[in-house]
């Protein structure tokens, strides 16, 4: 997508005159490494706190970490990471990101203020930098509004970091509500008005590639958890079977997401008359569900590896079945926004996984995992077949 004549560039902004101007830089990939650590920390937190309260707290942690990452991806969609000031900004954000991730295990305990402080520093600091870098561009008012909302939410984050127990939970829940409500309300600010999605001109290729790379991060964390757990087990035929099942499940998740999602998303944004609206819904909000599904699946894999035989308890069933369900739901919603259609493959897969809750108590964890993996592989095969059929039909129409 090329910039219109009304969109004035500053020296620190990307140009989009050529397709490669929207490429993902190596520094952005380096920045993402912090989030491998963050996702690993969150998975371990859920493993140790798999209760109703623990699930709620984990959901809040995932939402916070995702919000930092996705806002940075939006910023670097406009800012040029090959310029020295933007590089320095991303490196500073990485440092705060390490503190954020390191604080996760005690975010609702002794390190609440460290977690909140790192989060606020990243959100407010990056947005203030973007406002300075794009002061003379068409994005000035847009980032001014965003900064006001993040400061308001940041005050609640810091207050929650000082508070304890239920007060911290409530304040952070309110802060997340404000953070997530901002885009839906156009960041309406007294005296500054409201942003529209037409203000958010973006590179579809950059946004889809960035989202895909975060999915790789989440899946990579799942592999790390699987490998680390397997390394500590006695290597028996049953443990090898559990490894094969969990590894195949991760491959199936990768297969389902990357069959058509990334390219379809980039194409949809590039050909849309309102690319900001599609990117806001599909990548900012819906991808959170996909990431949450991968995190929960990783926890389920840990449960299977640790106790492959015997009775499947409730928490194992919730993780092993719930993670892939969330993942398929997120992919379904994504494809609904991008293509305008609801994929029957995902509906069938979700129905099969839902039925699995009635069978969970009759199966051992490794057999339950095998059933889930089989469902995911079938969805991937079916989706691939439909994709090939669509490409074939499109090719025939072009020849005609």
N, C-alpha and C positions, 0 to 999 in steps of 0.2 A: 504494500500500500504506500503510495507516494504522498508526500505532504502537499496540502493545498497551498495556494499563494497567500492565504490569509494566516498561515501558521508560521510565525517567525521563529527561527532557530537561534539559540545562543551557542557560544563556543563549546559548551559542555554537553550539548544534546546530540543524539544520533541523527544522522541523515538517513533517509529511506529512498534515495534516488535509485539505489541498486538493491537487488535481493539480498546480497551478502551483508548489507548494512544493518540488517536485523538479526545477524547471527548471534549465537550465544558465545560469549568470550570465555577464555580459559580461567579468568579471575572469577567469573560467575560460577563456574564448576568448582573452583577452589572454595568459594564461599559456601557452596552446598555441603561440603564435607562436615561443617559444624552441625548440620542437621542430621547427618548419620548418627552422630553422638547423641543428639537430642532425642531422636526417635528410639534409639536403643535405651536411653534412660527412661523414657515413658513406658516402653514395653516392660522393663524390669519393675517399674513402679506398679503397674497393673498386676504383674505376677505376684507381688508381695501384698497387694491390697485388693484382691478380687472379691469385693463386697459391693453392695449397692452404693455406699458412700465412695468406695474406691473407684467404681465405674464412673460416678459423677465427677470426681476429682480428675480422673484420667481424661475424660471428655473435655474438661476445661483446659487442661494442660495441652492437649492436642490442638484445641482451638486457638490457644495463645501462640504456640509455636508455628502453626500454619499461618496465622495472621501476620506474624513478623516476616515469614518467608515470602508470602504472596504479595505483600505490600512492597517488599524490596524488588520483587520481579516486575511489578508494575513500574516502579521508579526507573529500573534499568532498561525498561522498554523505551523510555525517553532519553535517559542519560547515557552517555557514551563511556563504557568501562575502560576504553583505551586511553582516556585522558587522565592525567596524573591526579587531579583532585577527586575524581570519581573513584579511582583505584584506592586512594587513601581512605575515602569514606567507607568503601566496602571492607577494607582490612580492619578498620576500627570497629565496624559492625560485627565482624567475625570474632573479635576479642570479647565484645559484650555477649555474643552468641554462645561462646564457651562458658561464660559465667551463667548465662540463662540455663543452658543444658546441665551444667554441673549442679545447679540449685534444684533441679527437678525432684530428686528423691526426698528432699526436705522442704519442698515448696509450700506444703501445708503444715510445716513444722517450724524448725529453727531458722530456715533460710528463706522465709517468705518475702522479706524485704529485699534480699539479694535478687530473687527471681523477679519481683515486681520492678525493682530498680533497673535491672538489665533490660527488661521488656520495654519499659517507658523510654529508657535512653535510646534503644534501637528505633522505636517507632517515631518518637518526637525528633530525635537527632537526625535521622535519615530524611524525614519530611522537611525539616527546617533547612537542611542542606539542599534538597531538591528545589525548595522555594527560592533559595539564594541563587542556585545554578540556573534556574529558569525564570528569573525575575523579569526579564524583558521579553518573555515569550507569551504565547497565548495561554500557557498553563499557570500563570501567576495566580489568578483568582482561585483556580481549582485547588492548587496546593495550599493556598491560604485557608480555604474552608476545611480541607482535610486536617491541617495542623490544629485548628481550633477544636475539632472533634477529638483528636488524639490527646490533646492537652487535658480536655475534660475527662476523658476516660482514664488518662494517666494519673490524675489526682485520686481517682477511686482505686486504681491499682496500688498506688503507694499507701493509701489509707488502709487497704486490705493487708498489705505487707506488714504494717505495724500492728494491726488487730490480730486476734487469735480465734481459733475454733470456728464456730458458726458465723461469727461476725466477718471473718476473713472470707469464708465461702460466699456469704451474701454480697459483700462489697465487690469481690472479683466477678461474681455472676452478673452484677449490675454493670461493671466495667466492660465485660464481654458483650453484654446487650447493647451498650452504647457503641462499642467498636464495630459490631456487626450491623447495627442499624444505620450507621453512617452512609455506606454506599446506597442502601435502599432509599434513603431520604435525600440523596443528592448532596449530602453534607450541608444542608441548609444552615446558614449562619446569619445572625442578625447583622444587617448592614452590608453583607456580601452576597446575599441571595443564595441560589441553589445551582449546583452543577447538573448538567445533563450528560447522558451517556455519549452524546455526540461530541462532548468536550474531550472524551478519552479516546482519541485516535491512536491506534496501536498497530504493531506488526503482528499479524496472525501467526506467522512462522515462529517468531521469537516467543510468543506467549505459549503456543502449543508445545514447543520444544522444551521450554522451562518447566511446564507442568509435567511433561513426560519424564524429565530428568528427576523430578521430585518423586515420582512413582518408582523410578529405578532405585532411588535412595531408600524408600520404604521397603521395597522388595529385597534390596541388598541387606537391610537390617534383619529381615526375616531369615535370610540365609546365614547371617552371622550368628543369630540366636540358635538356629538349628545346628550349625557346626560346632559351636562352643558347648552346647548341651551334649551332643553326641560324643564329643571328645572325652567327656567326664564319665561316660557310661561304661559298663562292662559290654564288650562287643560280642553279642550273642545274635543268633538268627532273628530273634524278635526285635532287637534294637536296630538291626540292619533293615528289617521290614519297616519299622517306624520311620527310619531315616528316608527310605525310598518313598514312602507315602507323603511325608511332609515336603520333601524336595519336589516331588511331582506336583504337589498342590501349588507351590510357589511358581513353578514353571507355567502351570495352567493360568494363574492370575496374570502373569506377564503376557501370555499368549492372548488372553481375552482383551486386555487393555490395548495392546499394540497391534492387533489385527487391523483396525481401521481408524481408531480414535484420533490419534495424533494428526494424521494427514487430513482426515475429515474436518477436524476442528480448525486447522490452518486455512483450509479452503473456504469453510463457511465464513470465517472472519474476513478473509480477503475479499469475498464477493458480497459482503453485507453492506447495506447503507447505514447501519448502526453497529459497527464492530464493538464499541464499548459495552453495549448492552449484552451481546453474546458472551464476551469475555468475562463480564461481571458475574453472570449467572453460571456459565459453564465451567470457568476456571477458578473464580474466586470462591464461590459457594459450593457447587456440586462436588468439586474435587476433594473437598474436605471429607465428604462421606466415603470416597474411595480410599483415601489415606487412612481414615479411622478403621475401615474394614481390613486393611492390610495389617495394621497394628494389632487388632484383635485376633486376626488369623495367626500372627506370629506367636501370640500368647497361647493359642490353641495348639500350635505345633510343639511348644514347650511342654504342655500338659501331656501330649501324646508320647513324646520321647521319654519323659520322666516316668510315666506309668502307662505303658502300652497295653497291658493286659488287665483283666479284672473288670470291675463294675465302672461304668461311665457315670460320674457324678454330675450334678447340675452345672457347676462352674465349667467343667470340661465341655459339656454339651453346648453351653452358651457360647463359649469361645470358638469351638471347632465349627459349629454351624452358623453362629451369629456373624463371625468375621466375613466369610464368603457371602453371606446374605447382604451385609452392608456394602460390600464391594460390588456385587451385581446390581444392587439398587442404585449406587452412584453411577455406574456405567450406563444403566438404563436411562437415568435422568439426563446424563450427559448426551447420549445419542438422541434423546427426545428433543433437546434444545438444538443440537447441531443439525440433525437431519429432518426433524419434524415428525419422526415415526418412533413408535415404541417397539424395540426389538423383541420378537416373540421368543427368541433364543433365551434371553435373560428372564423373561416371565416364566418360561418353563423351568429354567434352572432354579429360580427362587421358589417356585412351587415345590420342586423336588426337595430342596433343602428344608423347607418348612415342614414337609412330611417327615423329614429325618428326625424332628424332635419327638415324634411318637415312637420311633425305632431306637432312639439313643440308649434307653435303659436296657435294651435287649442285646446291645453290641458292646464289645470292648472298645476302649479309645482308639486303638489302631484300626479296627474294623470300621468304626465310625469315620475315622479320617480317610480310610480307603473309599468309603461310599461318597464322601464329600469330594474327594479328588476325582473320582469317576464322573460325578455330575459336572464338575468344572471342565474336565477334559472334553466331555460331550458338548458342552456349551461352546467351547473354543472350536471344536471341529465343525459344529453346525454353523457357527458364525463365519468361519473361514470359507466354508462351502457357499454360503449365501454371498459373501464378498466376491468370490471368484465368478459366481453366476452373474452378479451385477456388472462386473467388469466385462464379462463376455458379451452380455446384452448391449452394453454401452459401445463396445467395439463394433458390434454388428450394425448398430444404428449409425455410427460414424461412417462406415463403409457405404451404407445405403445413401 
